Amino acid sequence: MDVRTATNEQILTWTLGRSVDESECDAANLVSEISGLATEYSGVLFRVAFSILRHASDAEDVVQETFLRVLKHKKQLASVENRRVWLIRIAWNLALDRKRRLRSTPLVEEAEEILGNCASVEASAETSLDAAESCARILRVIDTLPRKEREVLRLSAIEELGIPEIAAILKTTESGVRSCLFRARQRLRERLETEERRRQP
Amino acid sequence: MNLEHDALMIEKEIDAALKLLNETQPPAQMASRIHLSLETTIAARGQTYRGPLFWVPATCAAVAAVLLLVFFQTHWTRGTQLPAVETAKIAADSVSQKIASSRPESAPEHSHERDASITNVHQKPHRRTHAQYRHAANLFNYPLTRQEKLLLQFAATAKPEDLRDLNPEYQAKVEAQQEAEFLAYVKSGTQKTKTSPETN
């Protein structure tokens, strides 16, 4: 049997050593399709969820839940144009929903989470922890920004997402995203300056 | 100068924080865990999908059995259950028989025995009619109409003289008596008309 030209049903029959019915074949197709999506997009979905939750296991739960939602609405999958944006939107909403239910964690714990899941730890442990704490502090200030501004800022942190994709995720225009991003950075800078002044004696 | 330096530092801090956020990596084996959970969910759905195929005939059979039970029960009830009118007549009949058996022929109309019998009948109607109403405990009985209820109430509480009117034998007897009286009256009338010209 030529595997390249064989149908899924033939491959399954060959690998399992028995004939397969239509439902088994459909289920196998569905698993392979969604597994392909999971392999391709789980990284970006994790980062999106982590930018909101700042807890690795919660973010992983969100990613898992995202693919279960995809499975639940499998009929829509064929009609989706941009699957990446569609998946990110699902993960984004799930993460926001989970964030509402979670209690706030201490700053040190958040910093440790960031440090634990960060790929580039080049400096010493102390420096890394300082950087992670600074990151956690800034992310907390981002949380205090107006909803639209903080959403744009969080998504802009993920390099894989361009302005058009952020606009599609947040259901707004590209110019709206740009102006919102500008205002968000300005406001964030002002708040950090105020915070800095308060800290200094 | 110092303020500008601070602003620049803050911008750098913001960029560093956002960069750090971008560099976060998913935990090891996350993708395989997702694959596993997907396969488990699909397998569970497949099992639950097969379930109804086995349950459909069983459910249909159970529903058919219940419908048959209801049908036969209703028919049995309708066939064996006496209508309320019949029940009332039986009750009336039994009361009149009881009165007749308890009263000696020589006894006066308002004797003590008769009074006691009537009191007994009125105080304990359930004893008198218990066997006749036993079938009414059936679950699938149709509810009684207002007229039937009134008739039963009448049979349980009415005076024996009133109940006697429901007895067909008594009614036939009364009708026969009335007819005889009428015939006698007619007979006597014709005799009078025949005799009157003679007298004149």
Interface residues (C-beta under 8 A of the other chain):
Chain A: S23 E24 A27 L30 V31 I34 S35 A38 T39 S42 G43 F46 R47 F50 S51 A56 S57 A59 E60 V63 Q64 F67 L68 L71 I114 N117 C118 A119 S120 A131 A132 S134 C135 I138 L139 L153 R154 S156 A157 I158 E159 R185 L188 R189 L192 E193 E196
Chain B: D6 A7 I10 E11 E13 I14 A16 A17 L18 K19 L20 L21 N22 E23 T24 Q25 P26 P27 M30 A31 R33 I34 H35 S37 L38 E39 T41 I42 G46 Y49
